[in-house]
Structure formats: C-alpha cells, structure tokens
C-alpha cells in the first residue's frame, strides 16, 4: 500500500470502522446460532415425545389383551419403517420426513377395529386412539418444522461482513508466517461456526444429526 495510507490516523479509522462491523457481526452470528440451535432442540424434543407416546401406546395395547397383538406387531413394523426413513443407513441419503400414511393408518384402523366389550376395554381403546392421533400429529410436526429457520439474506450479509473484516485484518498485517497462521486459524474458526449453523438447521441430514437412540429404546419395549 502507498505510504500515506499507513499513517496512524488511517489505521485508527480502519480499526474503529471494523470494530463496529465486528460488533454487528458477532450479534447477528449469535442470533443465527441461537435460531439454528432452537430448530435442532425443537426437532429433538419432538422425537423424544414421540418415543414416549409410542411406548405408552404399546402399553395400552398390551393391557388390552391378546386381541391387540396384531396391532402391536403392526405398530412395531411402522416404527421400524419410520426409523429407516428418518435415519437412513447411508449418510448420503436424505431423511424422508413425510409420514408414511399407510403404516400409520394401519395402526389407527387396527385400534378402531378392536372390540370393546366393557368399560375397561373402552377406556384403553380411547386412550390408545388418542395416543395414535398424537403420534401422527408429531410426525406431521417434524415435516412442518423441517423448513429452514435461517434467513438467507441475513446469512449472506453476515458472510459479507466477515469477508470485510478479514480483508481489513490483512491490510496492515506484517507479511510473516505468524500473522498468516493467525489469520488462517481465525478464518477456520469462523467457518466452523457457519458450518455448525448450517448443520443444526438440518437436524436429520448432514453430520450433526438428531440421535436415533430414543427410537431404538422404543423398539426394545414395543411389540414383544
């Protein structure tokens, strides 16, 4: 750079300007992380609640008696199918959040067809139907909440601000290995934060997935 651009006043002006940009970037970046984390936590909570409702539904059918055994088998089969759709074996495959209405309808109509001859069985049947409806509602919630919570224009503005910041860092940085290494580590750290935002915003795809352990625990308890 020309010598008159390296004066102390020029450096102070650049530092003050970039300090303002850095503050705004930090605030907006924090909002994006919070938004993505909120999406991840919401979907994870839905999975945990659904797992609990599936176990309760199986318990209602168990207490109902041997008449409900075929429905329990269908329920277990539908859970296995749901797991294969939400957590495919290959990470290259995208999760299918659209509910499998065929399996869900089979469980629901199986419960409807159960004979209720006394108050106990009528109560269990009503509870089982209510649990089945809640589970179906949770499945559709997973699909409805799968839309990205991150505003693309806001995301692009943050990336633009970050590019400006690193450009300003390099303006007056000495041309030595230590400075280059420091800038490189900083860039990797910021890129990691952006990567984390994108991953948390897609809780069923990518590297940071919602764990399937709750559903595996469900399979250990239902239909047996």
C-alpha positions as CSV (number, residue, x, y, z in Angstrom):
1,X,0.0,0.0,0.0
2,X,1.1,3.6,-0.5
3,X,2.9,5.0,2.5
4,X,0.4,7.8,3.2
5,X,-2.3,5.0,3.6
6,X,-0.3,3.5,6.5
7,X,-0.4,6.5,8.8
8,X,-1.6,6.2,12.4
9,X,-4.8,8.1,11.7
10,X,-5.7,5.9,8.8
11,X,-5.1,2.8,10.9
12,X,-7.2,4.1,13.8
13,X,-10.0,4.9,11.4
14,X,-10.0,1.4,9.9
15,X,-9.9,-0.1,13.4
16,X,-12.8,1.9,14.6
17,X,-14.9,1.1,11.5
18,X,-14.1,-2.6,11.6
19,X,-14.8,-2.6,15.3
20,X,-18.4,-1.5,14.5
21,X,-18.7,-4.2,11.8
22,X,-17.2,-6.9,14.1
23,X,-19.8,-6.0,16.8
24,X,-22.7,-6.2,14.4
25,X,-21.3,-9.5,13.0
26,X,-21.0,-11.0,16.4
27,X,-24.5,-10.1,17.4
28,X,-26.1,-11.4,14.2
29,X,-23.9,-14.5,14.2
30,X,-25.1,-15.2,17.7
31,X,-28.7,-14.9,16.6
32,X,-28.2,-17.3,13.7
33,X,-26.6,-19.9,16.1
34,X,-29.4,-19.5,18.5
35,X,-32.0,-19.9,15.7
36,X,-30.4,-23.0,14.3
37,X,-29.9,-24.5,17.8
38,X,-33.6,-23.8,18.5
39,X,-34.6,-25.7,15.4
40,X,-32.4,-28.6,16.4
41,X,-33.7,-28.7,20.0
42,X,-37.4,-28.5,18.8
43,X,-37.0,-31.5,16.5
44,X,-35.1,-33.4,19.1
45,X,-37.9,-32.8,21.7
46,X,-40.5,-33.9,19.1
47,X,-38.6,-37.2,18.7
48,X,-38.3,-37.8,22.4
49,X,-42.0,-37.0,23.0
50,X,-43.0,-39.3,20.1
51,X,-40.9,-42.1,21.5
52,X,-42.6,-41.8,24.9
53,X,-46.1,-41.8,23.2
54,X,-45.2,-44.9,21.2
55,X,-44.2,-46.8,24.4
56,X,-47.4,-45.6,26.1
57,X,-49.5,-46.7,23.1
58,X,-47.9,-50.2,23.2
59,X,-48.6,-50.4,26.9
60,X,-52.3,-49.6,26.3
61,X,-52.4,-52.3,23.7
62,X,-50.6,-54.8,26.0
63,X,-53.2,-54.2,28.8
64,X,-56.0,-54.6,26.3
65,X,-55.2,-58.2,25.9
66,X,-54.4,-60.8,23.1
67,X,-56.9,-59.2,20.8
68,X,-54.5,-56.3,20.3
69,X,-51.5,-58.5,19.5
70,X,-51.8,-58.0,15.7
71,X,-52.0,-54.2,16.2
72,X,-48.8,-54.3,18.3
73,X,-47.0,-56.2,15.5
74,X,-48.2,-53.5,13.0
75,X,-47.0,-50.8,15.4
76,X,-43.6,-52.2,15.7
77,X,-43.3,-52.6,11.9
78,X,-44.4,-48.9,11.5
79,X,-41.7,-47.8,13.9
80,X,-39.0,-49.7,12.1
81,X,-40.2,-48.2,8.8
82,X,-40.1,-44.7,10.4
83,X,-36.6,-45.2,11.6
84,X,-35.4,-46.3,8.2
85,X,-36.9,-43.2,6.7
86,X,-35.7,-40.7,9.3
87,X,-32.2,-42.3,9.8
88,X,-31.2,-44.0,6.5
89,X,-28.1,-46.2,6.8
90,X,-26.1,-44.2,4.2
91,X,-25.4,-40.6,5.2
92,X,-25.6,-39.7,1.5
93,X,-29.3,-40.4,1.6
94,X,-31.6,-37.7,2.8
95,X,-34.1,-38.3,5.6
96,X,-37.7,-38.7,4.4
97,X,-39.7,-36.6,6.8
98,X,-43.0,-37.1,5.0
99,X,-45.0,-39.5,7.3
100,X,-45.7,-43.0,5.9
101,X,-49.5,-42.7,6.0
102,X,-50.0,-46.4,5.0
103,X,-48.3,-47.7,8.2
104,X,-49.9,-45.1,10.4
105,X,-53.4,-45.7,9.1
106,X,-53.0,-49.4,9.6
107,X,-52.2,-48.9,13.3
108,X,-55.1,-46.4,13.7
109,X,-57.7,-48.6,12.0
110,X,-56.4,-51.6,13.8
111,X,-57.2,-49.9,17.1
112,X,-60.6,-48.8,15.8
113,X,-61.5,-52.4,14.9
114,X,-60.7,-53.7,18.4
115,X,-63.8,-54.9,20.2
116,X,-64.6,-53.0,23.4
117,X,-67.0,-55.1,25.5
118,X,-66.6,-53.5,28.9
119,X,-65.6,-50.1,30.5
120,X,-62.0,-51.2,30.9
121,X,-61.5,-52.0,27.2
122,X,-63.4,-48.9,26.2
123,X,-61.1,-46.8,28.3
124,X,-58.0,-48.5,26.9
125,X,-59.2,-48.2,23.4
126,X,-60.0,-44.5,23.8
127,X,-56.5,-43.9,25.3
128,X,-54.9,-45.8,22.5
129,X,-56.7,-43.9,19.8
130,X,-55.7,-40.6,21.5
131,X,-52.1,-41.7,21.6
132,X,-52.2,-42.7,18.0
133,X,-53.5,-39.3,17.0
134,X,-50.8,-37.6,19.0
135,X,-48.1,-39.6,17.3
136,X,-49.5,-38.8,13.9
137,X,-49.6,-35.1,14.9
138,X,-45.9,-35.3,16.0
139,X,-44.9,-36.9,12.6
140,X,-46.5,-34.1,10.7
141,X,-44.8,-31.6,13.0
142,X,-41.4,-33.0,12.0
143,X,-42.3,-32.3,8.4
144,X,-43.8,-28.8,9.0
145,X,-40.8,-27.7,11.1
146,X,-38.2,-29.0,8.6
147,X,-38.2,-25.7,6.8
148,X,-35.0,-23.7,7.3
149,X,-35.2,-21.2,10.1
150,X,-32.3,-19.1,8.8
151,X,-33.0,-16.1,6.7
152,X,-30.8,-16.4,3.5
153,X,-30.4,-12.6,3.1
154,X,-29.3,-12.2,6.7
155,X,-26.9,-15.1,6.3
156,X,-25.3,-13.6,3.2
157,X,-25.0,-10.2,4.9
158,X,-23.1,-11.9,7.8
159,X,-20.7,-13.7,5.3
160,X,-20.1,-10.3,3.6
161,X,-19.3,-8.6,6.9
162,X,-16.9,-11.4,7.7
163,X,-15.2,-11.0,4.4
164,X,-14.8,-7.3,5.0
165,X,-13.3,-8.0,8.5
166,X,-10.7,-10.4,7.2
167,X,-9.8,-8.0,4.4
168,X,-9.2,-5.3,7.0
169,X,-7.1,-7.7,9.1
170,X,-4.8,-8.3,6.1
171,X,-4.4,-4.6,5.3
172,X,-1.9,-3.9,8.0
173,X,-0.8,-7.4,8.8
174,X,3.0,-8.0,8.5
175,X,4.0,-10.5,5.8
176,X,5.2,-13.2,8.1
177,X,4.2,-16.8,8.9
178,X,2.9,-16.0,12.3
179,X,0.4,-13.4,11.0
180,X,-0.7,-15.7,8.2
181,X,-1.2,-18.6,10.6
182,X,-3.2,-16.4,13.0
183,X,-5.5,-15.2,10.2
184,X,-5.8,-18.8,8.9
185,X,-6.8,-20.1,12.3
186,X,-9.3,-17.3,12.7
187,X,-10.9,-18.0,9.3
188,X,-11.2,-21.7,10.1
189,X,-12.9,-20.9,13.4
190,X,-15.4,-18.6,11.8
191,X,-16.0,-21.1,9.0
192,X,-16.6,-23.7,11.7
193,X,-19.3,-21.5,13.3
194,X,-21.0,-21.1,9.9
195,X,-20.8,-24.9,9.3
196,X,-22.3,-25.5,12.7
197,X,-25.2,-23.2,11.9
198,X,-25.9,-25.0,8.6
199,X,-25.7,-28.4,10.3
200,X,-28.0,-27.5,13.2
201,X,-30.6,-26.1,10.8
202,X,-30.8,-29.6,9.2
203,X,-31.1,-31.9,12.2
204,X,-31.9,-35.0,10.1
205,X,-29.2,-34.6,7.5
206,X,-25.5,-33.9,7.5
207,X,-23.0,-34.7,10.2
208,X,-24.8,-33.3,13.3
209,X,-27.9,-35.4,13.3
210,X,-30.5,-36.0,16.0
211,X,-29.6,-39.3,17.6
212,X,-31.9,-42.2,16.9
213,X,-31.3,-43.7,20.4
214,X,-34.9,-42.9,21.7
215,X,-36.4,-44.9,18.8
216,X,-34.1,-47.8,19.4
217,X,-35.2,-47.8,23.0
218,X,-38.8,-47.9,21.8
219,X,-38.1,-51.0,19.7
220,X,-36.6,-52.7,22.8
221,X,-40.0,-52.3,24.5
222,X,-42.8,-52.5,22.0
223,X,-44.3,-55.5,20.1
224,X,-42.7,-58.0,22.4
